[in-house]
């Protein structure tokens, strides 16, 4: 029985381009947009609903975070209260492998952020499966598989542009 070899470019698209999304953050004073990558989309334990997480940069979602300091009379000191607005995560549709034909925006909540490391994670509110997730290298494999001169693919939604 003859086997057909999968197009290597299609495989690269599925691994790196199709999990790429644009994260849009519209805050009270500023709008930001930038790259995100779907890193997880699996069913919730014992359910048919999926949880999907997108890794992005803190500077992209920063307009969504506000921290207010208010006096709390019950404890007699200022306390900080953080509020987080919703992000939009845009998924792109492609034709002929690489050509963007459409986009769909889904709402997401900011679930974690680290300003110092410039990282953030948002979780989609939609509970349907996302087909493409980026492969993540396991910590134990870093020394075995990651080397100087390993191939690197640079794609993203720099300055809020569609994937390039």
Buried (B, 14 or more C-beta within 10 A) or exposed (E): EEEEEEEEEEEBBBBBBBBBBBBBBBBEEEEBBBBBBBBBBEEEEEEEEBBBBBBBBBBBBBBBBEEEEEEEEEEEEEEEEEEBBBBBBBBBEBEEEEEEEEEEEBEBBBEEBEEEEEBBBBBBEBEEEBEBBBEEEEEEEEEEEEEEEEEEEEBBBEEBEEBE
